[in-house]
Amino acid sequence: MKLILLRHGQSIWNAKNLFTGWIDVELSEKGKEEAKKAGELLKEANLYPNICFTSFLKRAIHTAQIALNTLNWEHIDVIRSWKLNERHYGNWQGKNKDEVKAEYGEELFMAVRRGYDTPPPPIEPTDEDFEKRLPVDKKFENIEMPKSESLKDTRERVVEYFFEEIFPSMIVYDTVLIAAHGNSLRALIMFLEKVSPKDVNKIEIPTGTPIVYEMDQELNIKNKKIYKH
């Protein structure tokens, strides 16, 4: 079985150095190009997924669409789930990362960004710009939205969904693509590679770069390859 992980290309908020989380922003032009190059890398490697999973966020959805278009492989089913969303950055969503670091200090900033069980400050209805930091899309209406998440919280929902939908699909379809986000993919890699919480900060996932695992049905990793531009 093959599992292809693809972090979405650069978004317009990535380019502005803003925390994004569950806010649904577009890919930048660079991000679209990264998604296209990811498709080219998959084509060169003769890797054609038989089913694809994405988050509910359009930067991941569009990355998958562009990559599959480049592969000329758009007929496959694409399943979307909020459980593959980026972690919810709470009160920090929409804020500049450098300004957040200056306000909250290096220690908390890094504990949230690279640690395991430290969430950012929660988003609260009493916050002055609360509405600006909420997703407005109809697709979120039936979801009990978190106020913020640690990587541990993100891992719980991602691994749950992995066993609910993705692993059964790997058994049936053999080659599966997941187009998602830095933290949702970091959480999944942490689980697959049995990375401890103290070492999770060592997991780096470049944008638009396919990471391919070959595994048996007991989820033992037989091979891992990163396809770089």
CYANA upper distance limits for C-alpha pairs under 8 A (distance plus 0.5 A):
  1 MET  CA    170 MET  CA      6.76
  1 MET  CA    171 ILE  CA      7.58
  1 MET  CA    174 ASP  CA      5.12
  1 MET  CA    175 THR  CA      6.41
  1 MET  CA    214 GLU  CA      6.12
  1 MET  CA    215 MET  CA      5.84
  1 MET  CA    216 ASP  CA      6.69
  1 MET  CA    217 GLN  CA      8.06
  2 LYS  CA    170 MET  CA      7.88
  2 LYS  CA    174 ASP  CA      6.57
  2 LYS  CA    175 THR  CA      5.12
  2 LYS  CA    176 VAL  CA      6.85
  2 LYS  CA    212 VAL  CA      7.20
  2 LYS  CA    213 TYR  CA      6.03
  2 LYS  CA    214 GLU  CA      5.08
  2 LYS  CA    215 MET  CA      6.84
  3 LEU  CA    170 MET  CA      7.97
  3 LEU  CA    175 THR  CA      6.42
  3 LEU  CA    176 VAL  CA      5.55
  3 LEU  CA    177 LEU  CA      6.60
  3 LEU  CA    178 ILE  CA      8.16
  3 LEU  CA    212 VAL  CA      6.16
  3 LEU  CA    213 TYR  CA      5.62
  3 LEU  CA    214 GLU  CA      7.07
  3 LEU  CA    215 MET  CA      8.34
  4 ILE  CA     49 PRO  CA      8.42
  4 ILE  CA    175 THR  CA      8.02
  4 ILE  CA    176 VAL  CA      6.53
  4 ILE  CA    177 LEU  CA      5.12
  4 ILE  CA    178 ILE  CA      6.62
  4 ILE  CA    210 PRO  CA      6.83
  4 ILE  CA    211 ILE  CA      6.15
  4 ILE  CA    212 VAL  CA      5.00
  4 ILE  CA    213 TYR  CA      7.00
  5 LEU  CA    177 LEU  CA      6.56
  5 LEU  CA    178 ILE  CA      5.51
  5 LEU  CA    179 ALA  CA      6.71
  5 LEU  CA    180 ALA  CA      8.21
  5 LEU  CA    185 LEU  CA      7.76
  5 LEU  CA    210 PRO  CA      6.22
  5 LEU  CA    211 ILE  CA      5.58
  5 LEU  CA    212 VAL  CA      6.84
  6 LEU  CA    177 LEU  CA      7.95
  6 LEU  CA    178 ILE  CA      6.57
  6 LEU  CA    179 ALA  CA      5.22
  6 LEU  CA    180 ALA  CA      6.88
  6 LEU  CA    181 HIS  CA      8.46
  6 LEU  CA    207 THR  CA      7.98
  6 LEU  CA    208 GLY  CA      6.65
  6 LEU  CA    209 THR  CA      6.53
  6 LEU  CA    210 PRO  CA      5.43
  6 LEU  CA    211 ILE  CA      7.02
  7 ARG  CA     60 ALA  CA      7.95
  7 ARG  CA    179 ALA  CA      6.31
  7 ARG  CA    180 ALA  CA      5.73
  7 ARG  CA    181 HIS  CA      5.57
  7 ARG  CA    182 GLY  CA      6.55
  7 ARG  CA    185 LEU  CA      7.74
  7 ARG  CA    205 ILE  CA      7.53
  7 ARG  CA    206 PRO  CA      7.47
  7 ARG  CA    207 THR  CA      5.59
  7 ARG  CA    208 GLY  CA      6.12
  7 ARG  CA    209 THR  CA      7.30
  7 ARG  CA    210 PRO  CA      8.14
  8 HIS  CA     31 GLY  CA      7.89
  8 HIS  CA     35 ALA  CA      7.52
  8 HIS  CA     59 ARG  CA      6.67
  8 HIS  CA     60 ALA  CA      5.54
  8 HIS  CA     63 THR  CA      5.97
  8 HIS  CA     64 ALA  CA      8.44
  8 HIS  CA    179 ALA  CA      6.86
  8 HIS  CA    180 ALA  CA      6.46
  8 HIS  CA    181 HIS  CA      6.54
  8 HIS  CA    207 THR  CA      6.24
  8 HIS  CA    208 GLY  CA      6.21
  9 GLY  CA     27 LEU  CA      7.11
  9 GLY  CA     28 SER  CA      8.35
  9 GLY  CA     30 LYS  CA      7.81
  9 GLY  CA     31 GLY  CA      4.37
  9 GLY  CA     32 LYS  CA      6.85
  9 GLY  CA     33 GLU  CA      8.26
  9 GLY  CA     34 GLU  CA      5.87
  9 GLY  CA     35 ALA  CA      6.20
  9 GLY  CA     59 ARG  CA      7.87
  9 GLY  CA     60 ALA  CA      8.40
  9 GLY  CA     63 THR  CA      6.98
  9 GLY  CA    207 THR  CA      5.52
  9 GLY  CA    208 GLY  CA      5.46
 10 GLN  CA     14 ASN  CA      6.36
 10 GLN  CA     15 ALA  CA      7.32
 10 GLN  CA     27 LEU  CA      6.41
 10 GLN  CA     28 SER  CA      6.39
 10 GLN  CA     30 LYS  CA      6.75
 10 GLN  CA     31 GLY  CA      4.49
 10 GLN  CA     32 LYS  CA      8.15
 10 GLN  CA     34 GLU  CA      8.05
 10 GLN  CA    207 THR  CA      7.11
 11 SER  CA     15 ALA  CA      6.88
 11 SER  CA     25 VAL  CA      7.24
 11 SER  CA     26 GLU  CA      6.22
 11 SER  CA     27 LEU  CA      4.47
 11 SER  CA     28 SER  CA      5.31
 11 SER  CA     31 GLY  CA      6.47
 11 SER  CA     59 ARG  CA      7.13
 12 ILE  CA     16 LYS  CA      7.04
 12 ILE  CA     25 VAL  CA      7.32
 12 ILE  CA     26 GLU  CA      6.57
 12 ILE  CA     27 LEU  CA      6.20
 12 ILE  CA     28 SER  CA      5.18
 13 TRP  CA     17 ASN  CA      6.63
 13 TRP  CA     18 LEU  CA      5.76
 13 TRP  CA     19 PHE  CA      7.79
 13 TRP  CA     20 THR  CA      7.07
 13 TRP  CA     25 VAL  CA      7.56
 14 ASN  CA     18 LEU  CA      6.46
 14 ASN  CA     19 PHE  CA      8.07
 14 ASN  CA     20 THR  CA      8.13
 15 ALA  CA     28 SER  CA      7.99
 16 LYS  CA     96 ASN  CA      8.15
 17 ASN  CA     96 ASN  CA      6.26
 17 ASN  CA     97 LYS  CA      6.47
 17 ASN  CA     98 ASP  CA      8.35
 18 LEU  CA     93 GLN  CA      7.93
 18 LEU  CA     94 GLY  CA      6.12
 18 LEU  CA     95 LYS  CA      5.79
 18 LEU  CA     96 ASN  CA      4.90
 18 LEU  CA     97 LYS  CA      6.16
 19 PHE  CA     89 TYR  CA      7.52
 19 PHE  CA     92 TRP  CA      6.75
 19 PHE  CA     93 GLN  CA      5.38
 19 PHE  CA     94 GLY  CA      5.80
 19 PHE  CA     95 LYS  CA      6.19
 19 PHE  CA     96 ASN  CA      6.97
 19 PHE  CA     97 LYS  CA      6.85
 20 THR  CA     24 ASP  CA      8.37
 20 THR  CA     25 VAL  CA      8.31
 20 THR  CA     89 TYR  CA      7.73
 20 THR  CA     93 GLN  CA      5.76
 20 THR  CA     94 GLY  CA      6.30
 21 GLY  CA     85 ASN  CA      8.44
 21 GLY  CA     86 GLU  CA      5.89
 21 GLY  CA     87 ARG  CA      6.09
 21 GLY  CA     88 HIS  CA      5.24
 21 GLY  CA     89 TYR  CA      5.66
 21 GLY  CA     90 GLY  CA      8.35
 21 GLY  CA     93 GLN  CA      6.56
 22 TRP  CA     57 LEU  CA      7.84
 22 TRP  CA     85 ASN  CA      7.37
 22 TRP  CA     86 GLU  CA      6.79
 22 TRP  CA     87 ARG  CA      7.62
 22 TRP  CA     88 HIS  CA      6.15
 22 TRP  CA     89 TYR  CA      8.11
 22 TRP  CA     93 GLN  CA      8.41
 22 TRP  CA    134 LEU  CA      8.13
 22 TRP  CA    135 PRO  CA      6.97
 23 ILE  CA     57 LEU  CA      8.39
 23 ILE  CA     93 GLN  CA      7.88
 23 ILE  CA     94 GLY  CA      8.35
 23 ILE  CA    133 ARG  CA      7.30
 23 ILE  CA    134 LEU  CA      7.04
 23 ILE  CA    135 PRO  CA      5.68
 24 ASP  CA     57 LEU  CA      5.99
 24 ASP  CA     58 LYS  CA      6.77
 24 ASP  CA     59 ARG  CA      7.85
 24 ASP  CA    135 PRO  CA      6.92
 24 ASP  CA    137 ASP  CA      8.49
 25 VAL  CA     57 LEU  CA      8.22
 25 VAL  CA     58 LYS  CA      7.37
 25 VAL  CA     59 ARG  CA      6.97
 26 GLU  CA     58 LYS  CA      7.02
 26 GLU  CA     59 ARG  CA      5.96
 27 LEU  CA     31 GLY  CA      5.72
 27 LEU  CA     32 LYS  CA      6.60
 27 LEU  CA     59 ARG  CA      5.83
 27 LEU  CA     62 HIS  CA      8.12
 27 LEU  CA     63 THR  CA      8.50
 28 SER  CA     32 LYS  CA      6.83
 29 GLU  CA     33 GLU  CA      6.84
 30 LYS  CA     34 GLU  CA      6.67
 31 GLY  CA     35 ALA  CA      6.75
 31 GLY  CA     63 THR  CA      8.46
 31 GLY  CA    208 GLY  CA      8.12
 32 LYS  CA     36 LYS  CA      6.81
 32 LYS  CA     63 THR  CA      7.42
 32 LYS  CA     66 ILE  CA      7.76
 33 GLU  CA     37 LYS  CA      6.69
 34 GLU  CA     38 ALA  CA      6.67
 34 GLU  CA    207 THR  CA      7.74
 34 GLU  CA    208 GLY  CA      5.44
 34 GLU  CA    209 THR  CA      8.44
 35 ALA  CA     39 GLY  CA      6.94
 35 ALA  CA     63 THR  CA      5.63
 35 ALA  CA     64 ALA  CA      7.90
 35 ALA  CA     66 ILE  CA      6.40
 35 ALA  CA     67 ALA  CA      5.93
 35 ALA  CA    208 GLY  CA      5.85
 36 LYS  CA     40 GLU  CA      6.86
 36 LYS  CA     63 THR  CA      8.47
 36 LYS  CA     66 ILE  CA      6.24
 36 LYS  CA     67 ALA  CA      5.75
 36 LYS  CA     70 THR  CA      6.59
 37 LYS  CA     41 LEU  CA      6.64
 37 LYS  CA     67 ALA  CA      8.06
 37 LYS  CA    208 GLY  CA      7.77
 37 LYS  CA    229 HIS  CA      7.61
 38 ALA  CA     42 LEU  CA      6.78
 38 ALA  CA     67 ALA  CA      6.54
 38 ALA  CA    208 GLY  CA      5.98
 38 ALA  CA    209 THR  CA      6.41
 38 ALA  CA    210 PRO  CA      6.82
 38 ALA  CA    229 HIS  CA      8.37
 39 GLY  CA     43 LYS  CA      6.67
 39 GLY  CA     66 ILE  CA      7.84
 39 GLY  CA     67 ALA  CA      4.53
 39 GLY  CA     68 LEU  CA      6.83
 39 GLY  CA     69 ASN  CA      8.20
 39 GLY  CA     70 THR  CA      5.72
 39 GLY  CA     71 LEU  CA      6.11
 40 GLU  CA     44 GLU  CA      6.66
 40 GLU  CA     67 ALA  CA      8.07
 40 GLU  CA     70 THR  CA      6.92
 40 GLU  CA     71 LEU  CA      7.33
 41 LEU  CA     45 ALA  CA      6.71
 41 LEU  CA    210 PRO  CA      8.21
 41 LEU  CA    227 TYR  CA      7.07
 41 LEU  CA    228 LYS  CA      8.18
 41 LEU  CA    229 HIS  CA      7.86
 42 LEU  CA     46 ASN  CA      6.53
 42 LEU  CA     47 LEU  CA      5.55
 42 LEU  CA     48 TYR  CA      7.58
 42 LEU  CA     71 LEU  CA      7.90
 42 LEU  CA    210 PRO  CA      7.97
 43 LYS  CA     47 LEU  CA      6.54
 43 LYS  CA     48 TYR  CA      7.84
 43 LYS  CA     71 LEU  CA      6.34
 48 TYR  CA     71 LEU  CA      8.15
 48 TYR  CA     73 TRP  CA      7.98
 48 TYR  CA    175 THR  CA      7.74
 49 PRO  CA     76 ILE  CA      8.49
 49 PRO  CA    175 THR  CA      5.34
 49 PRO  CA    176 VAL  CA      5.58
 49 PRO  CA    177 LEU  CA      6.25
 50 ASN  CA     76 ILE  CA      6.55
 50 ASN  CA     77 ASP  CA      8.25
 50 ASN  CA    173 TYR  CA      6.23
 50 ASN  CA    174 ASP  CA      7.84
 50 ASN  CA    175 THR  CA      6.16
 50 ASN  CA    176 VAL  CA      6.52
 50 ASN  CA    177 LEU  CA      8.39
 51 ILE  CA     76 ILE  CA      6.05
 51 ILE  CA     77 ASP  CA      5.82
 51 ILE  CA     78 VAL  CA      6.74
 51 ILE  CA     79 ILE  CA      8.48
 51 ILE  CA    169 SER  CA      8.24
 51 ILE  CA    173 TYR  CA      7.39
 51 ILE  CA    175 THR  CA      7.74
 51 ILE  CA    176 VAL  CA      5.85
 51 ILE  CA    177 LEU  CA      6.94
 52 CYS  CA     64 ALA  CA      8.36
 52 CYS  CA     76 ILE  CA      7.74
 52 CYS  CA     77 ASP  CA      6.78
 52 CYS  CA     78 VAL  CA      5.17
 52 CYS  CA     79 ILE  CA      6.72
 52 CYS  CA    176 VAL  CA      6.37
 52 CYS  CA    177 LEU  CA      5.13
 52 CYS  CA    178 ILE  CA      6.28
 52 CYS  CA    179 ALA  CA      8.04
 53 PHE  CA     78 VAL  CA      6.07
 53 PHE  CA     79 ILE  CA      5.24
 53 PHE  CA     80 ARG  CA      6.22
 53 PHE  CA     81 SER  CA      8.13
 53 PHE  CA    166 ILE  CA      8.28
 53 PHE  CA    176 VAL  CA      8.33
 53 PHE  CA    177 LEU  CA      6.72
 53 PHE  CA    178 ILE  CA      5.25
 53 PHE  CA    179 ALA  CA      6.81
 54 THR  CA     60 ALA  CA      6.60
 54 THR  CA     61 ILE  CA      6.36
 54 THR  CA     64 ALA  CA      7.94
 54 THR  CA     78 VAL  CA      7.71
 54 THR  CA     79 ILE  CA      6.81
 54 THR  CA     80 ARG  CA      5.32
 54 THR  CA     81 SER  CA      6.97
 54 THR  CA     84 LEU  CA      7.05
 54 THR  CA    178 ILE  CA      6.29
 54 THR  CA    179 ALA  CA      5.43
 54 THR  CA    180 ALA  CA      6.10
 55 SER  CA     60 ALA  CA      6.77
 55 SER  CA     61 ILE  CA      7.34
 55 SER  CA     80 ARG  CA      5.72
 55 SER  CA     81 SER  CA      5.43
 55 SER  CA     82 TRP  CA      5.79
 55 SER  CA     83 LYS  CA      7.32
 55 SER  CA     84 LEU  CA      5.06
 55 SER  CA     85 ASN  CA      5.34
 55 SER  CA     86 GLU  CA      8.46
 55 SER  CA    179 ALA  CA      7.85
 55 SER  CA    180 ALA  CA      6.31
 56 PHE  CA     60 ALA  CA      8.24
 56 PHE  CA     61 ILE  CA      7.73
 56 PHE  CA     80 ARG  CA      6.19
 56 PHE  CA     81 SER  CA      6.05
 56 PHE  CA     82 TRP  CA      5.56
 56 PHE  CA     84 LEU  CA      8.02
 56 PHE  CA     85 ASN  CA      6.86
 56 PHE  CA    139 LYS  CA      8.10
 57 LEU  CA     61 ILE  CA      6.80
 57 LEU  CA     82 TRP  CA      8.42
 57 LEU  CA     85 ASN  CA      7.18
 58 LYS  CA     62 HIS  CA      6.12
 59 ARG  CA     63 THR  CA      6.63
 60 ALA  CA     64 ALA  CA      6.83
 60 ALA  CA    179 ALA  CA      6.06
 60 ALA  CA    180 ALA  CA      5.67
 60 ALA  CA    181 HIS  CA      7.52
 61 ILE  CA     65 GLN  CA      6.78
 61 ILE  CA    179 ALA  CA      7.64
 62 HIS  CA     66 ILE  CA      6.52
 63 THR  CA     67 ALA  CA      6.61
 63 THR  CA    179 ALA  CA      7.42
 64 ALA  CA     68 LEU  CA      6.48
 64 ALA  CA    179 ALA  CA      6.30
 65 GLN  CA     69 ASN  CA      6.46
 65 GLN  CA     74 GLU  CA      7.95
 66 ILE  CA     70 THR  CA      6.64
 67 ALA  CA     71 LEU  CA      6.81
 68 LEU  CA     72 ASN  CA      6.57
 68 LEU  CA     73 TRP  CA      5.59
 68 LEU  CA     74 GLU  CA      5.92
 69 ASN  CA     73 TRP  CA      6.54
 69 ASN  CA     74 GLU  CA      6.35
 81 SER  CA     85 ASN  CA      7.94
 83 LYS  CA    157 ARG  CA      6.01
 83 LYS  CA    158 VAL  CA      6.07
 83 LYS  CA    161 TYR  CA      6.93
 84 LEU  CA    157 ARG  CA      8.25
 84 LEU  CA    158 VAL  CA      6.32
 84 LEU  CA    161 TYR  CA      8.34
 84 LEU  CA    180 ALA  CA      6.75
 84 LEU  CA    181 HIS  CA      8.12
 84 LEU  CA    184 SER  CA      6.37
 85 ASN  CA    180 ALA  CA      7.31
 85 ASN  CA    181 HIS  CA      7.28
 85 ASN  CA    184 SER  CA      6.95
 86 GLU  CA    154 THR  CA      8.36
 86 GLU  CA    180 ALA  CA      7.88
 86 GLU  CA    181 HIS  CA      5.77
 86 GLU  CA    182 GLY  CA      7.44
 86 GLU  CA    183 ASN  CA      6.30
 86 GLU  CA    184 SER  CA      6.00
 87 ARG  CA    148 SER  CA      8.23
 87 ARG  CA    149 GLU  CA      6.37
 87 ARG  CA    150 SER  CA      7.70
 87 ARG  CA    151 LEU  CA      7.45
 87 ARG  CA    154 THR  CA      6.18
 87 ARG  CA    183 ASN  CA      6.60
 87 ARG  CA    184 SER  CA      7.15
 88 HIS  CA     93 GLN  CA      8.33
 88 HIS  CA    146 PRO  CA      7.37
 88 HIS  CA    147 LYS  CA      7.72
 88 HIS  CA    148 SER  CA      5.43
 88 HIS  CA    149 GLU  CA      5.64
 88 HIS  CA    150 SER  CA      8.48
 89 TYR  CA     93 GLN  CA      5.83
 89 TYR  CA    119 PRO  CA      8.13
 89 TYR  CA    120 PRO  CA      6.47
 89 TYR  CA    121 PRO  CA      8.44
 89 TYR  CA    122 PRO  CA      8.29
 89 TYR  CA    148 SER  CA      5.79
 89 TYR  CA    149 GLU  CA      6.85
 90 GLY  CA    120 PRO  CA      6.54
 90 GLY  CA    121 PRO  CA      6.47
 90 GLY  CA    122 PRO  CA      5.06
 90 GLY  CA    123 ILE  CA      5.03
 90 GLY  CA    146 PRO  CA      8.45
 90 GLY  CA    147 LYS  CA      5.87
 90 GLY  CA    148 SER  CA      4.55
 90 GLY  CA    149 GLU  CA      7.66
 91 ASN  CA    120 PRO  CA      7.48
 91 ASN  CA    121 PRO  CA      6.00
 91 ASN  CA    122 PRO  CA      5.74
 91 ASN  CA    123 ILE  CA      4.76
 91 ASN  CA    124 GLU  CA      8.00
 91 ASN  CA    133 ARG  CA      8.30
 91 ASN  CA    148 SER  CA      7.97
 92 TRP  CA    100 VAL  CA      7.76
 92 TRP  CA    120 PRO  CA      7.44
 92 TRP  CA    121 PRO  CA      7.74
 92 TRP  CA    123 ILE  CA      8.41
 93 GLN  CA    133 ARG  CA      6.51
 94 GLY  CA    133 ARG  CA      6.90
 95 LYS  CA     99 GLU  CA      7.92
 95 LYS  CA    100 VAL  CA      7.39
 96 ASN  CA    100 VAL  CA      6.72
 97 LYS  CA    101 LYS  CA      6.68
 98 ASP  CA    102 ALA  CA      6.76
 99 GLU  CA    103 GLU  CA      6.67
100 VAL  CA    104 TYR  CA      6.48
100 VAL  CA    105 GLY  CA      8.36
100 VAL  CA    109 PHE  CA      7.99
101 LYS  CA    105 GLY  CA      5.68
101 LYS  CA    106 GLU  CA      6.26
101 LYS  CA    109 PHE  CA      6.08
102 ALA  CA    106 GLU  CA      7.92
104 TYR  CA    108 LEU  CA      6.93
104 TYR  CA    109 PHE  CA      7.05
105 GLY  CA    109 PHE  CA      6.60
106 GLU  CA    110 MET  CA      6.51
107 GLU  CA    111 ALA  CA      6.61
108 LEU  CA    112 VAL  CA      6.62
109 PHE  CA    113 ARG  CA      6.64
110 MET  CA    114 ARG  CA      5.98
110 MET  CA    115 GLY  CA      7.27
111 ALA  CA    115 GLY  CA      5.02
111 ALA  CA    116 TYR  CA      8.08
111 ALA  CA    118 THR  CA      6.59
112 VAL  CA    116 TYR  CA      8.00
112 VAL  CA    117 ASP  CA      8.29
112 VAL  CA    118 THR  CA      5.65
112 VAL  CA    119 PRO  CA      6.21
112 VAL  CA    120 PRO  CA      6.44
112 VAL  CA    150 SER  CA      7.48
114 ARG  CA    200 VAL  CA      7.79
114 ARG  CA    201 ASN  CA      5.46
115 GLY  CA    151 LEU  CA      7.82
115 GLY  CA    197 PRO  CA      8.01
115 GLY  CA    198 LYS  CA      8.09
115 GLY  CA    200 VAL  CA      7.62
115 GLY  CA    201 ASN  CA      6.92
116 TYR  CA    150 SER  CA      6.87
116 TYR  CA    151 LEU  CA      5.53
116 TYR  CA    152 LYS  CA      6.06
116 TYR  CA    197 PRO  CA      6.21
116 TYR  CA    198 LYS  CA      8.11
116 TYR  CA    200 VAL  CA      7.61
117 ASP  CA    150 SER  CA      5.65
117 ASP  CA    151 LEU  CA      6.54
117 ASP  CA    152 LYS  CA      5.77
117 ASP  CA    153 ASP  CA      8.13
118 THR  CA    150 SER  CA      5.70
118 THR  CA    151 LEU  CA      8.04
119 PRO  CA    148 SER  CA      6.70
119 PRO  CA    149 GLU  CA      5.53
119 PRO  CA    150 SER  CA      4.50
119 PRO  CA    151 LEU  CA      8.02
120 PRO  CA    148 SER  CA      6.68
120 PRO  CA    149 GLU  CA      7.42
120 PRO  CA    150 SER  CA      7.64
121 PRO  CA    148 SER  CA      7.31
122 PRO  CA    147 LYS  CA      5.36
122 PRO  CA    148 SER  CA      5.40
123 ILE  CA    127 ASP  CA      7.65
123 ILE  CA    130 PHE  CA      7.54
123 ILE  CA    147 LYS  CA      5.59
123 ILE  CA    148 SER  CA      7.13
124 GLU  CA    130 PHE  CA      7.16
124 GLU  CA    147 LYS  CA      7.58
125 PRO  CA    130 PHE  CA      6.17
125 PRO  CA    131 GLU  CA      8.48
126 THR  CA    130 PHE  CA      7.50
129 ASP  CA    133 ARG  CA      7.46
130 PHE  CA    134 LEU  CA      7.35
135 PRO  CA    140 PHE  CA      7.84
136 VAL  CA    140 PHE  CA      8.23
137 ASP  CA    141 GLU  CA      8.18
140 PHE  CA    145 MET  CA      8.42
149 GLU  CA    153 ASP  CA      6.03
149 GLU  CA    154 THR  CA      6.96
150 SER  CA    154 THR  CA      6.90
151 LEU  CA    155 ARG  CA      6.50
151 LEU  CA    183 ASN  CA      7.41
151 LEU  CA    187 ALA  CA      7.27
152 LYS  CA    156 GLU  CA      6.89
152 LYS  CA    187 ALA  CA      8.24
153 ASP  CA    157 ARG  CA      7.39
154 THR  CA    158 VAL  CA      6.70
154 THR  CA    183 ASN  CA      7.98
154 THR  CA    184 SER  CA      6.87
154 THR  CA    187 ALA  CA      7.26
155 ARG  CA    159 VAL  CA      6.34
155 ARG  CA    184 SER  CA      7.42
155 ARG  CA    187 ALA  CA      5.24
155 ARG  CA    188 LEU  CA      7.20
156 GLU  CA    160 GLU  CA      6.56
157 ARG  CA    161 TYR  CA      6.66
158 VAL  CA    162 PHE  CA      6.59
158 VAL  CA    184 SER  CA      6.98
158 VAL  CA    187 ALA  CA      7.55
158 VAL  CA    188 LEU  CA      7.06
159 VAL  CA    163 PHE  CA      6.95
159 VAL  CA    187 ALA  CA      8.33
159 VAL  CA    188 LEU  CA      6.93
159 VAL  CA    191 PHE  CA      7.92
160 GLU  CA    164 GLU  CA      6.69
161 TYR  CA    165 GLU  CA      6.33
161 TYR  CA    166 ILE  CA      7.38
162 PHE  CA    166 ILE  CA      5.19
162 PHE  CA    167 PHE  CA      6.22
163 PHE  CA    167 PHE  CA      5.86
163 PHE  CA    168 PRO  CA      7.51
164 GLU  CA    168 PRO  CA      7.76
165 GLU  CA    169 SER  CA      6.78
166 ILE  CA    170 MET  CA      6.73
166 ILE  CA    176 VAL  CA      8.33
167 PHE  CA    171 ILE  CA      7.03
168 PRO  CA    172 VAL  CA      6.99
169 SER  CA    173 TYR  CA      6.09
169 SER  CA    174 ASP  CA      7.88
169 SER  CA    176 VAL  CA      7.85
170 MET  CA    174 ASP  CA      5.25
170 MET  CA    175 THR  CA      6.71
170 MET  CA    176 VAL  CA      6.52
171 ILE  CA    217 GLN  CA      7.70
180 ALA  CA    184 SER  CA      7.18
180 ALA  CA    185 LEU  CA      7.02
181 HIS  CA    185 LEU  CA      6.30
182 GLY  CA    186 ARG  CA      6.43
182 GLY  CA    205 ILE  CA      6.82
183 ASN  CA    187 ALA  CA      6.49
184 SER  CA    188 LEU  CA      6.88
185 LEU  CA    189 ILE  CA      6.56
185 LEU  CA    205 ILE  CA      8.41
186 ARG  CA    190 MET  CA      6.49
186 ARG  CA    200 VAL  CA      8.40
186 ARG  CA    203 ILE  CA      7.08
186 ARG  CA    204 GLU  CA      8.21
186 ARG  CA    205 ILE  CA      7.76
187 ALA  CA    191 PHE  CA      6.94
188 LEU  CA    192 LEU  CA      6.67
189 ILE  CA    193 GLU  CA      6.27
189 ILE  CA    194 LYS  CA      8.38
189 ILE  CA    195 VAL  CA      8.29
190 MET  CA    194 LYS  CA      6.12
190 MET  CA    195 VAL  CA      5.25
190 MET  CA    196 SER  CA      7.81
190 MET  CA    200 VAL  CA      7.24
190 MET  CA    203 ILE  CA      8.41
191 PHE  CA    195 VAL  CA      7.13
192 LEU  CA    219 LEU  CA      7.99
193 GLU  CA    221 ILE  CA      8.42
195 VAL  CA    199 ASP  CA      6.80
195 VAL  CA    200 VAL  CA      6.77
196 SER  CA    200 VAL  CA      6.79
199 ASP  CA    203 ILE  CA      8.26
205 ILE  CA    209 THR  CA      8.24
209 THR  CA    226 ILE  CA      7.56
209 THR  CA    227 TYR  CA      6.58
209 THR  CA    228 LYS  CA      6.35
209 THR  CA    229 HIS  CA      7.86
210 PRO  CA    226 ILE  CA      6.50
210 PRO  CA    227 TYR  CA      5.93
210 PRO  CA    228 LYS  CA      7.94
211 ILE  CA    224 LYS  CA      7.74
211 ILE  CA    225 LYS  CA      6.40
211 ILE  CA    226 ILE  CA      5.02
211 ILE  CA    227 TYR  CA      6.90
212 VAL  CA    224 LYS  CA      6.12
212 VAL  CA    225 LYS  CA      5.76
212 VAL  CA    226 ILE  CA      6.81
212 VAL  CA    227 TYR  CA      8.43
213 TYR  CA    221 ILE  CA      7.18
213 TYR  CA    222 LYS  CA      8.02
213 TYR  CA    223 ASN  CA      6.27
213 TYR  CA    224 LYS  CA      5.04
213 TYR  CA    225 LYS  CA      7.17
214 GLU  CA    221 ILE  CA      6.46
214 GLU  CA    222 LYS  CA      5.91
214 GLU  CA    223 ASN  CA      5.56
214 GLU  CA    224 LYS  CA      6.88
215 MET  CA    219 LEU  CA      5.92
215 MET  CA    220 ASN  CA      5.90
215 MET  CA    221 ILE  CA      5.03
215 MET  CA    222 LYS  CA      5.82
215 MET  CA    223 ASN  CA      7.65
216 ASP  CA    220 ASN  CA      6.06
216 ASP  CA    221 ILE  CA      7.39
216 ASP  CA    222 LYS  CA      7.71
